[in-house]
Amino acid sequence: MTGDTTKEEIKIRPFWYSDIWIFPKLINIITTLDAEGRVNAAPYSFIMQYDVMSKNPRMILGFRQDSHTYLNICDTGEFVINCPSADYIEDMMETARFYPAGVNELEHTRFTMIPSRKVKPPSILECPQIAECTVEETYELPKSNGIVIGKIEAIVMDKGLKDLDRGERIKAMNLPLGLGDESRRYYYHSVNYDTVMHELADPPDAYRASDAVTSMEWDTDALQSLMQIPPGVRKLVTDQAESFAKEKGDERVTMARFTELAEDAGMDEEFLDRFRSKSDPRKRA
Ligand SMILES: Cc1cc2nc3c(=O)[nH]c(=O)nc-3n(C[C@H](O)[C@H](O)[C@H](O)COP(=O)(O)O)c2cc1C
């Protein structure tokens, strides 16, 4: 805060999103192969989760249309998202330099290539969190970005990380946050940041039937099961169940369909338990 809350309008210039807008983002190194099988690596931060369900987990990515990474992804349909820890920021920045096509940037860093499990481009050993992806769709926005929607074929992490609770996992991974650049030259990152945790507590009566907003008829037992779903994910489950029932040609959501969807989408007790508060009696110890 400057202490002065009077507002001023800022001119929107090219690269406004990094030069002026502060937009903290996860830094990722994408590894790809070109049509001749040569490795390419470069950092990208325009990457977000796109579909949260486990059946079809996807990421959406934004690229300059002429970057080697984008061209390779269009040519081969495969890429790997590697998240480096803050100990490797220098190496990550090295991969951002404008090397000619065919140069493997990783050879100019301390990173070690390892085989990926489900795709051909290599993964990076020193990255604690990795997503191996295939292309589902690409969009070319005129004179602008290339947008890629990638399907996650495998999530791979350093052994033991998944068993840590989130606070410990954040510390152990020590992922740098990208804070943007100035003039495409000076890149800012945040490392070893302090974290704050807030519990999003359920409102009073959160489990009441009236909280469920349904758009079609539900059988009583299916509705009762819906009420067991924690409020944080109940809307998502309602929408999924109704589309699933409609896809199958049903006019109402039956218990049989609801159970089929739950099994199909991996919504078992372990899934539901993750969204229950620590004080919920149904929470497993
Ligand atoms: C931290 C960081 C994040 C970046 N994020 C993106 C991005 O999301 N999209 C993009 O097109 N370029 C991004 N860049 C720029 C590319 O990494 C850079 O243009 C690189 O040279 C492209 O390499 P390639 O042609 O081998 O793919 C980023 C650079 C850095 C340093």
Ligand as a Chemical Component Dictionary entry (heavy atoms), coordinates in Angstrom:
data_LIG
# 
_chem_comp.id                   LIG 
_chem_comp.type                 NON-POLYMER 
_chem_comp.pdbx_formal_charge   0 
_chem_comp.three_letter_code    LIG 
# 
loop_
_chem_comp_atom.comp_id 
_chem_comp_atom.atom_id 
_chem_comp_atom.alt_atom_id 
_chem_comp_atom.type_symbol 
_chem_comp_atom.charge 
_chem_comp_atom.model_Cartn_x 
_chem_comp_atom.model_Cartn_y 
_chem_comp_atom.model_Cartn_z 
_chem_comp_atom.pdbx_ordinal 
LIG C1  C1  C 0 9.010  -17.510 -15.199 1  
LIG C2  C2  C 0 8.642  -17.490 -16.658 2  
LIG C3  C3  C 0 7.341  -17.789 -17.050 3  
LIG C4  C4  C 0 6.967  -17.760 -18.399 4  
LIG N1  N1  N 0 5.677  -18.056 -18.750 5  
LIG C5  C5  C 0 5.300  -18.027 -20.060 6  
LIG C6  C6  C 0 3.964  -18.341 -20.443 7  
LIG O1  O1  O 0 3.103  -18.697 -19.615 8  
LIG N2  N2  N 0 3.647  -18.287 -21.761 9  
LIG C7  C7  C 0 4.591  -17.948 -22.723 10 
LIG O2  O2  O 0 4.266  -17.930 -23.919 11 
LIG N3  N3  N 0 5.865  -17.661 -22.389 12 
LIG C8  C8  C 0 6.241  -17.704 -21.085 13 
LIG N4  N4  N 0 7.541  -17.419 -20.732 14 
LIG C9  C9  C 0 8.507  -17.121 -21.786 15 
LIG C10 C10 C 0 9.114  -18.387 -22.396 16 
LIG O3  O3  O 0 9.620  -19.253 -21.409 17 
LIG C11 C11 C 0 10.272 -17.975 -23.310 18 
LIG O4  O4  O 0 9.746  -17.219 -24.370 19 
LIG C12 C12 C 0 11.072 -19.163 -23.803 20 
LIG O5  O5  O 0 12.206 -18.703 -24.515 21 
LIG C13 C13 C 0 10.256 -20.037 -24.742 22 
LIG O6  O6  O 0 11.069 -21.138 -25.071 23 
LIG P1  P1  P 0 10.698 -22.173 -26.209 24 
LIG O7  O7  O 0 10.662 -21.370 -27.517 25 
LIG O8  O8  O 0 11.836 -23.163 -26.157 26 
LIG O9  O9  O 0 9.368  -22.771 -25.877 27 
LIG C14 C14 C 0 7.936  -17.438 -19.384 28 
LIG C15 C15 C 0 9.245  -17.156 -18.990 29 
LIG C16 C16 C 0 9.591  -17.189 -17.641 30 
LIG C17 C17 C 0 11.009 -16.891 -17.244 31 
# 
loop_
_chem_comp_bond.comp_id 
_chem_comp_bond.atom_id_1 
_chem_comp_bond.atom_id_2 
_chem_comp_bond.value_order 
_chem_comp_bond.pdbx_ordinal 
LIG C1  C2  SING 1  
LIG C2  C3  SING 2  
LIG C2  C16 DOUB 3  
LIG C3  C4  DOUB 4  
LIG C4  N1  SING 5  
LIG C4  C14 SING 6  
LIG N1  C5  DOUB 7  
LIG C5  C6  SING 8  
LIG C5  C8  SING 9  
LIG C6  O1  DOUB 10 
LIG C6  N2  SING 11 
LIG N2  C7  SING 12 
LIG C7  O2  DOUB 13 
LIG C7  N3  SING 14 
LIG N3  C8  DOUB 15 
LIG C8  N4  SING 16 
LIG N4  C9  SING 17 
LIG N4  C14 SING 18 
LIG C9  C10 SING 19 
LIG C10 O3  SING 20 
LIG C10 C11 SING 21 
LIG C11 O4  SING 22 
LIG C11 C12 SING 23 
LIG C12 O5  SING 24 
LIG C12 C13 SING 25 
LIG C13 O6  SING 26 
LIG O6  P1  SING 27 
LIG P1  O7  DOUB 28 
LIG P1  O8  SING 29 
LIG P1  O9  SING 30 
LIG C14 C15 DOUB 31 
LIG C15 C16 SING 32 
LIG C16 C17 SING 33 
# 
